[in-house]
Amino acid sequence: MAGEGEKNNGTGRGTAVITRTQTRTKKPSLYRVLILNDDYTPMDFVVHVLERFFQKDKEAATRIMLHVHHHGVGECGVYTYEIAETKVSQVMDFARENQHPLQCVMEKK
């Protein structure tokens, strides 16, 4: 006699269904790194920061800098939490070393 959940296939042995659970890894949250406009940091310094810390070419860096200048904020890139946090720290430290009040922040996308 077959046990509950088993079928007797005529051989006297029961058959069982083996299910495999598939684990899905959750994608990490992404964060936007933003530069904020101020009235004191030179435009050339902002372009330099974008080239140095965000690997932007001169044209892209200038476009982002002008967006920051005209709209008050500009996106430098989108990264995982740890990378975004590191980039914000690097920019803030570099700005302070060069005596500029440039602000760089991150926000969850």
C-alpha positions in Angstrom: 0.0 0.0 0.0 1.4 3.4 -1.0 1.8 6.1 1.6 0.1 9.4 1.4 1.5 11.5 -1.5 3.0 8.5 -3.2 1.7 6.4 -6.1 2.3 2.7 -6.4 3.7 2.2 -9.9 3.2 -1.6 -9.8 6.7 -2.4 -8.6 5.9 -2.2 -4.9 7.9 1.0 -4.6 6.4 4.4 -4.4 7.4 7.4 -6.5 8.0 10.8 -5.1 8.3 14.2 -6.8 11.4 16.1 -6.0 11.1 19.8 -6.3 14.0 22.1 -6.5 13.7 25.6 -5.1 15.5 28.3 -7.0 17.1 31.0 -5.0 16.9 34.4 -6.7 19.4 37.0 -5.6 17.9 40.4 -5.0 19.4 43.2 -7.1 21.1 45.8 -4.9 19.4 49.2 -4.5 20.8 52.0 -6.6 21.6 55.5 -5.6 22.0 58.7 -7.6 25.0 60.8 -6.8 24.2 64.5 -7.2 26.2 67.7 -7.2 24.4 70.8 -5.8 24.9 74.3 -7.1 26.5 77.0 -5.0 27.6 80.6 -5.8 31.3 80.1 -5.0 32.7 76.9 -6.5 34.3 77.6 -9.9 32.7 75.9 -12.9 36.1 74.6 -14.0 36.5 72.9 -10.6 33.1 71.1 -11.0 34.2 69.9 -14.5 37.4 68.6 -13.0 35.6 66.7 -10.3 33.3 65.1 -12.8 36.2 64.0 -15.0 38.3 62.8 -12.0 35.7 61.0 -9.9 33.0 60.1 -12.4 35.1 59.4 -15.5 33.2 61.9 -17.6 34.8 63.3 -20.7 35.2 67.1 -21.0 32.0 67.4 -23.0 29.8 65.4 -20.7 31.4 67.0 -17.6 30.7 70.5 -19.0 27.1 69.5 -19.8 26.5 68.2 -16.3 28.2 71.3 -14.8 25.9 73.6 -16.8 22.9 71.6 -15.7 23.9 72.1 -12.1 24.5 75.8 -12.7 21.1 76.4 -14.3 18.9 73.9 -12.4 20.6 73.8 -9.0 21.4 70.1 -9.1 22.9 67.5 -11.5 23.3 63.8 -11.6 26.9 62.5 -11.7 26.0 58.8 -11.9 24.0 55.9 -10.5 25.8 53.4 -8.3 25.3 50.8 -5.6 25.2 52.1 -2.0 28.9 51.5 -1.2 30.2 53.0 -4.4 27.9 56.0 -4.2 28.9 56.6 -0.6 32.6 56.4 -1.5 32.2 58.8 -4.4 30.3 61.4 -2.3 33.1 61.2 0.3 35.8 61.6 -2.3 34.2 64.6 -3.8 33.5 66.3 -0.5 37.1 65.7 0.8 38.5 67.0 -2.5 36.4 70.1 -2.4 37.4 70.8 1.2 41.1 70.3 0.4 40.7 72.9 -2.3 38.6 75.2 -0.1 35.4 75.0 -2.1 31.9 74.7 -0.6 30.8 72.2 -3.2 28.1 69.8 -2.0 27.7 66.2 -3.2 24.9 64.0 -2.0 23.3 60.7 -2.7 19.7 59.7 -2.9 17.9 56.3 -3.4 16.8 55.9 -7.0 
